[in-house]
């Protein structure tokens, strides 16, 4: 297909002079993999929840040795909610940009007490958009979520096993009123474009550029259950020095370091090579890093929109959690989201 061109649109954060060179670098990257959808809207036109409870258990992300579990329950009300069962007299946390505590290393959601939080929620809440699952309660007795050897595919399978079902309420949809762009300080940007008339889908064009073996990667895809399921297997990545740090003196800082990292549940990269098996090969080249960024990081930020499912196009270049969440916050602060009529 022809290389797509996108408008820069309204710059809500950043330097306008930096926009053009950042876009030019992005446009110069070849698209490594394309997965576009043809046909009807790929998700239910009604709001959805799950029929029964499901649990997924894995090694703790930050504790390293302890097993941690997430229990998914049918949603009692609209939206995704996190229930820390070990925090008495604390309300459930709404999965929303309003609940973001920090994005310094990962997205942390919190409400009420500083102890009523859940870290690294991105790999969990991304399933909201990826599976078209509107209403859910997540129960956990810890702020430390589990890590899995297959990215978030264990969570996908747990929710599929719980059976996603329709409710009697129409799905809610929103889009941006105009093209909106965040320009970062290191040649990075994120742009969100409005939905085309009659199109309620979400398209993602995502590129990364690492000074390591990961290098430049770019994918273009429509968010569908099949494409999300494929991308959900992508593990998070870490440079070799970070992995070694977590396994040695990083143990002193158990509250902040990812002690649960293993050679199976992350992708370890160095300047010229990977130090474990890289997956998701296209033409003998791994695209695992960009699929992780696009499906389990970027779509997590989209899940923080609590007004409905986002329709439109997202273009991301060299961005990360902080840029993602700041842009979503700007959509609220500047009243840039508008509802779309129901699909029926």
N, C-alpha and C positions, 0 to 999 in steps of 0.2 A: 504494500500500500504506500501511497505518497506520505512523506514525512509530515505530520500534522503541524500546523502553525497556530499559536495561541496569542490572544491579546494580553497585554500586561494588566490592563484594567486599573482600578482604583488602588493605589498603594496606601495601605492603612498603617503599616509599620515599615520603616527603612528609608534609605536614600534613593530617590528616583534616579540619580546619576549611575547608581550601581545596577539598575534593573537591566539595561540593554546588554552590557557585557555578560551578565549572568545568563540571560536568555540565549545569547549567541553561543555560549559554551554548552548549554543544555541542548540546543538545536543541533550542534555539531556531533553529538553522541548518536551512534547508531542504535536503533531499537533491536535488542537481542532476541526478544520473544514477544509475540502478539497473540492474545486470546480474546477475541471479540465475540459478542453474543448477537445473534440474529433471531428475531421472533418476538414473542410476547414478553411482557415483564416477568422475570424469572422467579419472583417470590409471591407469596400470598398477597392478595389485595386486602385481606383482613388482618387485624392485629393477631399476633400469635403468642403462645406460651408452650409449656411442655405438659404432657399428660401425667407423668409420674416423676418421682424423685430419682436423681442419679448422683453418683459420687465418683470423683476421680482423685487418686492418691499418688503422690510422687515424693521424691526427695526435696527437702526444704531448700529454697533458693538461697537463703541467708544463713540458716543454721547448719547446713551441710550434712549433718548426720541424722536428723530427725525426719520422720515421715510426716507430710502435711496433706491435708485433704480439703477439697472443695465439694460442697454438697449443693446441687442445683434443685430448686423447688419451683413448682408452678407459681407464676406471679399473682399476688393477691390484688395488685393495682397496677396501673400503667407504669412502664419503665423497668429498669434494672436496679435492684437494691442489694446492698451488701450488709449482712447481719453478722457482726462479731459476737458469737455466743458467749465468749469469755468476758465480755465487757458489760457488766450489769448496769442498769439504769441508763443505757445509751441507746439512742435512736438508730435505726438503720440508715446507712449512707446511700443517698441517691447517686447513681452513676450519671454524673453531670459535670460540666465545666465549673459549675458553682461549688463543687465539692473538692476541687483539686487543691492539694496541700503543697506539693512540690513536684518539679519535673527535672531536678538537678541531675539525677542518674537514671531515673525511671519515673513513671507516673505514679504518684501516691494519692489516693483518695482518702478523705477523712471527714467526719462530722463530730461535733461536740468535743469530748475529751481528746487530748493529744494522743491518747492510747487507742482510740477508736479509729484505726486506719487499716488500709491494706496496700502493701507495696507492689510494685511491678504489675499493676493491674492491666497494663496494655495487652499482654498476651491472653488475657481472659476476656476483657470487654470487647475486643475486636470481633468476637463471635456474634455480637449483637447485630452488626450490619452484615457480616459474612454469611450468617445463617438466616437472616431475616427474622430474628427472634426478638419480639418487642417487649415482652413482660416476663421477668424472671427474678427470683430471690436467690442470692448466693450466700450460703452459710459457711462460716469458717470459725475456728477457735484460735486463730493466730493471724498476725499481720504479715506473716511470711508465707507466700504462696508456693505451691509445688512446681518443680521443674520436671520436664519430660524429655526422653531421648528423641522424640519425634515432634519437636516444636510444640504446637498446641493441638495436634491431631488427636491426642487422648481426650481432650476436652470436647472436640467436635464429635467424636464417637460416643462419648457419654451422653451428650445432648441428643444426638440422633437416636440413641437407644432409649432415651426417655420419651421419644416421639413428639415432634413439634406439631402442634394442633392449632386450628383457627379458633378465635373467639367470635362473638357476634358484633364486634366493633370494627369499623373500617380502619385500615392502616392510615396513619398520619404521615404526610410528606411535607418537606420544606425544601426550598432552594435559596440561593443568594439572589438578591435583587439586581445585582450587577457583578461583572468580573471584579474579584477582590484579590489583592496580592500582598504577601509579606516578603520583604526583601531583607535578608540577613546581612551580617557584617563580614562574611567570608565567601561571598559569591554564591550564596544559597538563596532559594526562594520557594514559596508555595503559592499557587494560584488556585482559586476556586471559581469555576464558571457556572452561570445559571443553566438550569435544565432547558433543553430544547422543547418547544411546544409538544405536548403529548408524550414526551419521553420521561419516564419516572426512574430510569436506571441511573447507576453511578459508574462512571468510567475513571480509570486511574492511569496516568502516565507518570512513571516514577523512575528517576535516575539517581545513581550514587556514584561517587568518585573517591576511592580510597588510595592513599599512597602505599598500598601493600599489595599482597597477592590478589586481593579482591578486585582492585582496579576499577575500571569504569563498567557499569552495568545499567541497562535500561529495559524496562518492560512496559507494555501497553496492554491493558485488559479491562474488560467489563466485570463488575462485581456480580458474580453469580454463585449459587451454592457449589457448583463444580469447580470453578476457578478458586474460590476461597478455600475449599477443601484441599486443593492442590497446594496453594500457598501456605496453608496452616502447618504443613510439615517442616517448614523452614525454621531452623534453630537460630537463636541469637548468636552473634559473633563477638569475639574478643581477641585482642592482640595477644601474642604469646606472653609478653611481659606481664599483662594483667592476670592471665591464668596462673603464671608462676607466683605472682604476688599473692593471689588468693590462697594458694596452697602452702605458702611459707609465712612470712611475717604478717601477711594480711589477716592471719588468724587472730592476731591481737585485737583487730578491729571488727569483731564479729557482728557488731550492730550495723556496719555499713558495707562490708565486703561480701561479694557473692561467693560464699564458701561452698555452696552447692554445685558449683561448676565442675563438670567432669569432661573427659575426652569424648563422651558420647552425647551429652546434652547441649553442647555449644560447638560452634565452628571456630577453630583456633587458627589464626593467620599471622604470618610474618611478612617481611618485606617482599620475599620472592616466592614463598610457598605456603601451603597449608600444612599444619602439623597433626591433622587427623583427617578422616575421610570427608571430603566435600561432596555434597549431594546436589540433586536437581540439575543434572548436566544437560546442556544444550551445545551440540557440536564440541563435545569433550571439554566444555567450560562450565564451571559451576555458577549458577545464578541464585544460589541459596540466600545470599546476603540481601539482594535486592527484593526477592520475594518476601523475606522476613520484614524488611523495611516497609514494603507496600501493604502487606496484608495484616501483619500483627503489630505494627507500630502506627502507621498512618490511619488505618481504619479504626484503631483504638481512639484516636483523637476525634474522628467522626462520631464515634459512639458517645462522646461527651455532649453531643447535641441532644438535649432531652425533649425537644419539641416535635420530633418525628424523624423519619428516615430521610437522609439527604439525597437529593437528586441533582445531577449535574456532572461536572468533570473536575477532577483534582489533578493538578500538575505539581510534582514535587521534585526538587533538585537539591541534593546534598543537605537536606534539612534533617531535623531530629525532633525529639519529644518537645523540647522547649518552644521551638518555632511552631510546631503543630498546635500546641495548646494555646499559645499566645494568639494565633490567628483565630482559633475558634472563639476565644474570649472577645476578640474584636467584633466578631459577627453579632454578639449580644450587646456589647457596649455601644455599637454604632447602629443598632437596629437594622442589620443587613440581611436578616432572614425573613422569608415570606412564605406562608403556607400555600400548598397546592391543593386543588379540590380532590376529594376521594376518587379512587379509580372505578367506583361503581355508585 
